[in-house]
Amino acid sequence: MNFRVKALAISSLILCAVPQALAQQHETLTPAGDVPVVVLAALDKITTQLSTIEIRQNQTVRFGTLDITLRYCRKNPPEEPPENVAFLEITDVGHNHQSRKVFSGWMFSSSPALSPLEHPVYDVWVKDCKTVSGPELTDRQ
């Protein structure tokens, strides 16, 4: 079995177990009223513009022709190895407004190549997860 197949098999096993375990732990760690927020780095490969985007849970933000929605985000506590994990759904609206889902899955800040967005124009990766209080969040692009 080659390395790529082994890595995919291991990541599949991890990704199947992660969502429920994280959701259960998240319920006990997040104070009431706090909302998870992912901090993403987004690169437009054509213009070489690098942007930082903050997205609240279940919010959708546009970057270029991409609509990026955060479904879940979690950061390891300080006593554990550093890791931020986010479940993202990314749709390419395109210039002709014919939407197609280009990514739906988990991204890990420590291993961006494990589950990357594969797009000819854009790269998106997780930098951080945090929680915020209050109704407003400003997007930085």
WOSULDA-V245705 format. One record per pair of residues at least 12 apart in sequence whose ideal C-beta (glycine too) atoms are under 8 Angstrom apart, sorted by the first residue. I is the first residue (numbers start at 1). J is the second residue. D is the distance in whole Angstrom. If there is no record, write none. Layout:
# WOSULDA-V245705
i	j	d
I	J	D
I	J	D
This chain:
# WOSULDA-V245705
i	j	d
7	114	8
11	114	6
11	115	7
15	105	7
15	106	5
15	115	8
18	85	7
18	106	6
19	72	7
19	87	7
19	106	8
22	72	7
22	74	5
22	85	7
23	72	7
25	74	8
26	72	8
26	74	6
29	77	8
30	131	6
31	131	8
33	133	6
34	131	4
34	132	7
34	133	5
35	56	5
35	57	6
35	131	6
35	132	6
35	133	7
36	56	7
36	57	5
36	70	7
36	72	7
36	73	4
36	74	7
36	129	6
36	130	8
36	131	6
37	54	5
37	55	7
37	56	5
37	57	7
37	70	8
37	73	7
37	129	7
37	130	5
37	131	7
37	132	5
37	137	7
38	54	7
38	55	5
38	70	5
38	73	4
38	84	8
38	86	5
38	88	7
38	126	6
38	128	7
38	129	6
39	52	6
39	53	7
39	54	5
39	126	8
39	127	5
39	128	4
39	129	7
39	130	7
40	52	7
40	53	5
40	54	8
40	55	7
40	68	7
40	86	8
40	124	6
40	125	7
40	126	6
40	127	6
41	53	8
41	124	7
41	125	5
41	127	5
42	63	5
42	64	8
42	66	8
42	68	8
42	122	7
42	123	7
42	124	5
42	141	8
43	122	7
43	123	4
43	124	8
44	64	6
44	121	7
44	122	6
45	120	8
45	121	6
45	122	7
45	123	7
46	121	6
51	63	7
51	140	7
51	141	5
52	127	7
52	140	5
52	141	8
53	68	7
53	139	6
53	140	7
53	141	6
54	137	6
54	138	8
54	139	6
54	140	6
55	68	6
55	69	7
55	70	4
55	139	8
56	70	7
56	132	7
56	137	5
57	70	5
57	71	7
57	72	7
57	73	7
58	70	7
58	71	7
59	137	8
61	139	6
61	141	8
62	93	8
63	122	7
63	124	7
63	141	7
64	121	7
64	122	6
65	92	6
65	93	5
65	94	5
65	95	7
65	121	8
66	90	6
66	91	7
66	92	6
66	93	7
66	102	7
66	119	8
66	122	6
66	124	7
67	90	7
67	91	5
67	93	6
67	99	8
68	88	6
68	89	8
68	90	5
68	124	7
69	88	7
69	89	4
69	90	8
69	91	8
70	86	6
70	87	8
70	88	6
71	87	4
71	88	7
71	89	6
72	86	7
72	87	4
73	85	7
73	86	4
73	87	8
73	129	4
74	86	8
74	129	6
75	128	7
75	129	4
75	130	7
81	110	8
82	109	8
82	110	7
83	108	7
83	109	6
83	110	5
84	108	7
84	109	4
84	110	8
84	126	5
84	127	7
84	128	6
84	129	4
85	106	6
85	107	7
85	108	5
85	109	7
85	126	7
85	129	7
86	106	7
86	107	5
86	126	5
86	129	6
87	105	7
87	106	5
87	107	8
88	103	6
88	104	7
88	105	7
88	107	6
88	124	8
89	101	7
89	103	7
89	104	5
90	102	5
90	103	4
90	104	7
90	117	6
90	124	7
92	119	7
102	117	7
102	118	8
102	119	6
103	117	5
103	118	8
103	119	8
103	124	8
107	124	8
107	125	6
107	126	5
108	126	7
109	125	7
109	126	4
109	127	6
109	128	7
109	129	8
112	125	4
112	126	7
